[in-house]
């Protein structure tokens, strides 16, 4: 029976993350929340073998290349954070209160590399031959 599950890991920019999931799992989506990368994946609950999904995160709009040719581009995630900036000035008897809201948008390019078990590689090969 198909099931959907999430896993999350804390990440730093330009760090490689490793997720262990059941064989034949398919990543449905990824999210970034409070410096955690969360993957949403679908899998068959009868599967006993596992596969490794390596994820590389590159931050910024310009940085679309990865150092390793094994990784494939998965997509781009964006986060938006609002910051309150206090520009208040208190000098002597006068007081000026000024607040600004600054929206900060961050973009993260996601690259994945799957290390599949033999059964999944075998089935992929059979499907390409059919």
N, C-alpha and C positions, 0 to 999 in steps of 0.2 A: 504494500500500500504506500502511496506517495505521501510524504510528509514535508512540511516546511519548517525550517529552524533558522535561528540566527546565532552567530558567534561574534564576539567583539574583542579587540585588542587595542591597547594604548600604542600610539605611534609617535615617532619623531619624523620630521621632514627628511626625505631622501633615505629612509630606513626600509629594509626589506622585512615584510611580515610573513609568517608562515601559519597557515590554517590546515588542520587535519580534518578531513570530512570523509563520509562514506564514498566508496567507489561509485561511479556513474552520477555523482552529484552535479547539479547545474546551478551556477550562480544566477540568481534572479535580479538582485540589486545590491548596491552598496551605499552606505551612508556614512557621514562624518558627524560625530556629535561629541563635543567637549574633548577633543583630541583622541577620540576613540574611533577606529574604523570598524564598522558593523557590516557583516556580510549576511545577506538573506539568501538561502539556498534551498533547493528541492532535492530530495533523495528518496530512494526506496528503503523502507525500514527492514527489509529482509537481507540487505547487503551486509556482509561481514567484513569485507576487505575495505581498506581506506586508501585515499589518495591525498597528496600534499598539494596545496595551492599556495604558491609564493606570490606575494603582491608587493610591487614597488610603487611608491607614491612620489611624484615630482610636483613641487609647488610652483605656481606662477603661470602666467599666460604664454610665455615664450619657450619654456623648457619642455618640448615635446619629444625629445629623444631619450632613449635608454642605452646604457652601456652594454647591455647584453642582448644579443639577437634572439635569444630564446623567449623573451618576453613579448607579449602581444598587447596592443593598446585595447583597453576595456572601455574607457570612457572618461569623462571629466565631471568632477563633483565641485559644487560651489557652496560656500558657507557665507553667511552675512551676519556680522556682529555690530551692534549699535553701542557706541561709547558716549557717555555724558562727559563733556569737557567743561570744567568750571573756570570761567574767566573773570571771577569776581575780584574787585579791587577795593580794599578797605584802607583809606588813608585819612587820618584825622577824623573830623566829625562827619565827613561824607562817606557814603557807601554805595558802590556800584555793583549790582549783581547781574551777571551775564552767564547764561548757560547755552552751550551748543551741543547738538547731537551729531556725531560723526559716524557714518555708516562705513564699515570696513568689509569689503568683499574679498574673499580668498578663493583661489581656484586650484584644484588638485587634479593632476592627470594620473590615472590609475593604469598600471600595466600588470598583467598576470602571466604566470607560467605554471602549468599543471604537471605534476609528476604522477602519471597514472600507473595503476597496478597492471599486471600482465593481462588479467581478464578484460579490462577496459580497452587496453591497446589491441587485444585480439579482436574484440567486437568492432572497434573502429576500423580495423583493417578489413574485416569481413564486409562491413557496410560500404567501404569504398570499392570493393570488388564487385558487389552486386549491382 
